[in-house]
Amino acid sequence: MKNFDYEIVEIPAYRGIGLKWEGPYTEVNTLKELIATMSIRVGELDYAVNPKVQLGLSYHLRPDGFVHYSIYEVSEEQPLLNGMVELNVPAMTYLSTHHKKDQDIGQTYDNIFQCLKESDYEPFREPDVEYFDRLPIKHERYPHDRDVNNPHFDILIPISKRT
């Protein structure tokens, strides 16, 4: 695809701790509050691997919305804190791209979908799990200094080779 920069990357398994949100698209404003809360609570994670990079992992497991984890990567020494959840992300292959400020996020995701259609890869889907989006799993990495109203961030879509 023209003017669409991406790469295929392997990311080893990691452990994350943070907050979980699940809801319909109509309540996504409450998700923004949760993400803001987690960006403050990172100070409570003594063993955060990179406290300057907040992770947003979305799983489209419901027809009207999705499940979202706002987490930070942590080392094994990190105890699970009150009110937080732990997520163990397996080693995976991802399509990785950077969403720049002033770009349309929907367009960025459309570009990713189009790119995958023209490649040897397809979005990864866990067996026996029903998803409700053409990109069923979306991992985003937000730098600490982002403008929440006009963000720049990395998008990582778990992928697998077409069979």
DAWO-V362309 format. One record per backbone hydrogen bond with DSSP energy under -0.5 kcal/mol. NH is the residue of the N-H (numbers start at 1). CO is the residue of the C=O. If there is no record, write none. Layout:
NH|CO, NH|CO
This chain:
4|1, 5|3, 7|96, 9|7, 9|94, 11|92, 14|89, 15|74, 16|87, 17|72, 18|85, 19|70, 21|68, 23|66, 25|64, 27|24, 28|25, 30|27, 31|27, 32|28, 33|29, 34|30, 35|31, 36|32, 37|33, 38|34, 39|35, 40|36, 40|37, 41|37, 42|38, 43|40, 44|41, 45|42, 46|44, 48|45, 49|73, 50|73, 53|50, 54|52, 54|142, 55|71, 56|140, 57|69, 58|56, 58|138, 59|67, 60|136, 61|59, 62|65, 65|62, 66|23, 67|59, 68|21, 69|57, 70|19, 70|68, 71|55, 71|69, 72|17, 74|15, 75|47, 78|75, 84|81, 85|18, 87|16, 89|14, 89|87, 90|88, 92|11, 93|159, 94|9, 95|157, 96|7, 96|94, 97|155, 99|97, 99|153, 100|98, 103|100, 105|103, 108|104, 109|105, 110|106, 111|107, 112|108, 113|109, 114|110, 115|111, 116|112, 117|113, 118|114, 119|116, 122|160, 124|158, 129|126, 131|129, 132|60, 138|58, 139|156, 140|56, 141|154, 142|54, 142|140, 143|141, 143|152, 144|52, 146|143, 148|146, 150|147, 153|99, 154|141, 155|97, 156|139, 157|95, 158|156, 159|93, 160|122, 162|120
